[in-house]
Amino acid sequence: MAIFGLWVINKAGGLVYQRNFAEGLAQLTSNEYLVLAGTLHGIHAITSRLSPTGPSSGAQVIEGETFKITILLTATGTKFVLLTSLTDTSADAILQKVYEIYADAVMKNPFHTPEMPIRSEGFDTRITALIGSSQGA
């Protein structure tokens, strides 16, 4: 199993955190990451309306030929996106832990402005430890 990257997208579709963890992802510019986050936000919004059986929270997993995108949508509209290998089975659990770290290290930080880019050394350190332990598992 490999974890390639983590994105946090605010409720307006703006990328507020992006980090790569493994080789294999194309090196993109900051603007390209912003466009990708906005596009994923739009796709998620559209898929939430396409459900033939009633209300839906939107796409939760998108699979490509060589990778998988897993999305956790929070009650506030923030999206946590994990890019992993196709064989990954722990993305949901990891995203839940990322959300807990976000709530603890970012939202409880009195100097953080909601919906703005995350610039927290404590968040980075805890995410690095979480992904490092998950990569080794």
C-alpha positions in Angstrom: 0.0 0.0 0.0 1.2 3.5 -0.8 -0.1 6.9 0.2 0.8 9.4 -2.5 -0.8 12.6 -1.2 -3.3 14.5 1.0 -5.4 17.5 0.1 -7.8 19.5 2.3 -10.4 21.4 0.3 -12.5 24.1 2.0 -16.3 24.3 1.5 -15.9 26.8 -1.3 -13.6 24.4 -3.3 -10.3 26.1 -2.4 -7.3 24.0 -1.7 -6.1 24.9 1.9 -3.6 22.1 2.3 -1.6 19.9 -0.1 1.2 17.5 0.7 2.9 14.7 -1.3 4.2 11.6 0.6 5.6 9.3 -2.0 7.2 9.3 -5.4 4.8 8.6 -8.3 2.7 11.8 -8.5 3.4 14.3 -11.3 5.0 17.4 -10.0 2.4 20.1 -10.4 2.5 23.9 -9.9 0.5 25.6 -7.1 -2.0 26.8 -9.7 -2.5 23.3 -11.1 -3.2 22.0 -7.6 -5.7 24.8 -7.1 -7.5 23.9 -10.4 -7.5 20.2 -9.5 -9.1 20.9 -6.1 -11.7 23.1 -7.7 -12.5 20.5 -10.3 -12.8 17.8 -7.7 -15.1 20.0 -5.6 -17.3 20.4 -8.7 -17.3 16.7 -9.5 -18.2 16.0 -5.8 -21.1 18.5 -6.0 -22.5 17.0 -9.2 -22.3 13.4 -7.9 -24.2 14.4 -4.8 -27.1 15.2 -7.1 -26.9 12.2 -9.4 -28.0 9.5 -7.0 -31.0 7.6 -8.3 -32.1 6.5 -4.8 -32.3 9.9 -3.1 -30.0 12.3 -1.3 -26.3 11.4 -1.5 -23.1 12.9 0.0 -21.4 12.6 -3.4 -18.5 10.6 -4.6 -16.5 8.9 -1.9 -14.0 7.0 -4.1 -12.7 7.7 -7.5 -10.4 5.0 -9.1 -8.0 5.6 -11.9 -5.8 2.9 -13.6 -3.0 3.3 -11.1 -4.4 5.1 -8.1 -7.4 5.8 -6.0 -8.9 9.0 -4.6 -10.8 8.7 -1.3 -12.9 11.6 -0.1 -14.1 12.3 3.4 -16.8 15.1 3.5 -17.3 16.7 6.9 -20.5 18.2 8.3 -19.0 21.7 7.7 -18.3 21.0 4.0 -14.5 20.6 4.3 -13.2 17.7 2.1 -10.2 15.5 3.1 -8.8 13.8 0.0 -6.3 10.9 0.1 -4.5 9.7 -3.0 -3.4 6.1 -2.6 -2.5 3.0 -4.5 -5.4 0.8 -5.8 -4.6 -1.9 -3.2 -5.1 0.5 -0.2 -7.8 -0.6 2.2 -7.2 1.8 5.0 -7.9 5.2 3.4 -11.2 5.7 5.2 -9.6 5.1 8.6 -6.6 7.3 7.8 -8.9 10.1 6.6 -10.9 9.9 9.9 -7.6 10.3 11.8 -6.6 13.2 9.6 -9.9 14.8 10.4 -9.3 14.3 14.1 -5.8 15.9 13.8 -7.3 18.8 11.8 -9.9 19.4 14.5 -7.3 19.3 17.3 -4.3 21.0 15.7 -6.0 23.5 13.3 -9.5 24.3 14.4 -8.5 24.8 18.1 -5.7 27.1 17.1 -6.8 30.7 17.9 -4.4 32.0 15.2 -5.9 30.0 12.3 -8.6 31.7 10.2 -11.2 29.1 9.0 -11.3 28.5 5.2 -7.7 29.8 4.8 -4.6 27.8 4.0 -3.3 25.6 6.9 0.0 26.8 8.2 0.5 24.8 11.3 3.7 23.0 12.2 1.8 20.9 14.7 -0.6 19.7 12.0 2.3 18.9 9.6 4.2 17.0 12.3 1.2 14.9 13.3 0.2 14.2 9.7 3.8 13.1 8.9 3.7 10.7 11.9 0.3 9.3 10.9 1.2 8.8 7.2 4.7 7.4 8.2 3.1 4.8 10.5 0.5 4.0 7.9 3.1 3.5 5.1 5.0 1.1 7.3 1.9 -1.0 8.1 
